[in-house]
Amino acid sequence: MDPRASVMRETCHEVLKELGLENDKLFELAMELERVALSDSYFIEHKLYPNVDFYSGIVLRALGIPVNMFTVIFAVARTIGWISQWNEMMVDHDHKIGRPRQLYVGATRRDYVPLGQR
């Protein structure tokens, strides 16, 4: 499990408790999903765990942040890391941290029926 997710998990549970939302139906459902993911053999075998965004989404919802703002907040929170990586690549010419290129090698053309013609 990502150590950041472990920290965010604790924060999530603290926020729900502090705001008295442990019994809110939506948050109960989220906590049940978490329980299943952490105890189901398929998830355990494949090392699949709830991630940082799972827990931070619950926290944002509990704080009353509109769902359509989640992506914006996730991106803003990651901006410092992106800028730091870019800065390091520009400043240190001997040691570059980079990501490998990703090239799509799948089908170049796919036939489809437009939605309006179905």
C-alpha positions as CSV (number, residue, x, y, z in Angstrom):
1,M,0.0,0.0,0.0
2,D,1.2,3.5,-0.9
3,P,2.5,5.1,2.3
4,R,0.7,8.3,1.3
5,A,-2.6,6.4,1.2
6,S,-2.0,5.1,4.7
7,V,-1.5,8.6,6.0
8,M,-4.6,9.9,4.0
9,R,-6.6,6.9,5.3
10,E,-6.0,8.0,8.9
11,T,-6.8,11.6,8.0
12,C,-10.0,10.5,6.3
13,H,-11.2,8.6,9.3
14,E,-10.3,11.5,11.6
15,V,-12.2,14.0,9.4
16,L,-15.3,11.8,9.3
17,K,-15.2,11.4,13.0
18,E,-14.6,15.1,13.7
19,L,-17.5,16.1,11.4
20,G,-19.8,13.4,12.8
21,L,-20.2,11.8,9.4
22,E,-19.3,8.2,10.2
23,N,-22.9,7.2,9.9
24,D,-23.6,9.2,6.7
25,K,-24.9,6.6,4.1
26,L,-22.5,7.7,1.4
27,F,-19.5,7.6,3.7
28,E,-20.6,4.2,5.1
29,L,-20.7,2.9,1.6
30,A,-17.2,4.2,0.9
31,M,-15.9,2.6,4.1
32,E,-17.5,-0.7,3.2
33,L,-15.8,-0.5,-0.2
34,E,-12.5,0.1,1.6
35,R,-13.2,-2.9,3.9
36,V,-13.9,-5.2,1.0
37,A,-10.9,-4.0,-1.0
38,L,-8.6,-4.6,1.9
39,S,-10.0,-8.1,2.7
40,D,-10.9,-9.6,-0.7
41,S,-8.5,-12.3,-1.9
42,Y,-8.5,-11.0,-5.5
43,F,-7.5,-7.5,-4.3
44,I,-4.9,-8.9,-1.9
45,E,-3.4,-11.2,-4.6
46,H,-3.1,-8.4,-7.1
47,K,-1.9,-5.9,-4.5
48,L,-4.7,-3.6,-5.2
49,Y,-5.4,-1.1,-2.4
50,P,-7.5,2.1,-2.1
51,N,-5.3,4.9,-3.3
52,V,-4.7,8.5,-2.1
53,D,-7.4,9.8,-4.4
54,F,-10.0,7.4,-2.8
55,Y,-9.4,8.8,0.6
56,S,-8.8,12.5,-0.4
57,G,-12.1,12.3,-2.4
58,I,-13.9,11.2,0.7
59,V,-12.3,14.1,2.7
60,L,-13.1,16.7,0.0
61,R,-16.8,15.5,-0.1
62,A,-17.0,15.6,3.7
63,L,-15.7,19.1,3.7
64,G,-18.4,20.1,1.2
65,I,-16.2,20.7,-1.8
66,P,-18.3,20.2,-5.0
67,V,-17.5,17.0,-6.9
68,N,-16.8,19.0,-10.1
69,M,-13.8,20.6,-8.3
70,F,-12.1,17.4,-7.2
71,T,-10.0,17.1,-10.4
72,V,-8.9,20.7,-10.1
73,I,-7.9,20.3,-6.5
74,F,-6.0,17.0,-7.2
75,A,-4.1,18.8,-10.1
76,V,-3.3,21.9,-8.0
77,A,-1.9,19.7,-5.2
78,R,0.4,17.9,-7.7
79,T,1.6,21.1,-9.4
80,I,4.5,21.6,-7.0
81,G,5.8,18.1,-7.8
82,W,5.5,18.7,-11.5
83,I,7.2,22.0,-11.3
84,S,10.0,20.6,-9.2
85,Q,10.6,17.8,-11.6
86,W,10.6,20.2,-14.6
87,N,13.0,22.5,-12.7
88,E,15.4,19.7,-11.9
89,M,15.4,18.6,-15.5
90,M,16.2,22.2,-16.6
91,V,18.9,23.0,-14.0
92,D,20.8,19.7,-13.6
93,H,22.2,18.8,-17.0
94,D,24.0,15.7,-15.7
95,H,21.2,14.0,-13.9
96,K,17.8,14.1,-15.5
97,I,14.7,12.4,-14.1
98,G,12.5,11.7,-17.0
99,R,9.6,9.5,-18.0
100,P,9.9,7.1,-20.9
101,R,8.0,8.1,-24.0
102,Q,4.7,6.3,-24.5
103,L,3.7,5.5,-28.1
104,Y,0.3,4.1,-29.0
105,V,0.8,0.9,-31.0
106,G,-2.8,-0.2,-31.3
107,A,-5.2,-0.1,-34.2
108,T,-4.8,3.0,-36.3
109,R,-8.3,2.9,-37.6
110,R,-11.5,1.6,-36.1
111,D,-14.9,1.4,-37.7
112,Y,-17.8,2.6,-35.5
113,V,-21.5,3.6,-35.8
114,P,-22.1,7.2,-34.6
115,L,-24.5,7.4,-31.7
116,G,-27.2,9.2,-33.7
117,Q,-27.3,6.3,-36.2
118,R,-27.7,3.4,-33.7
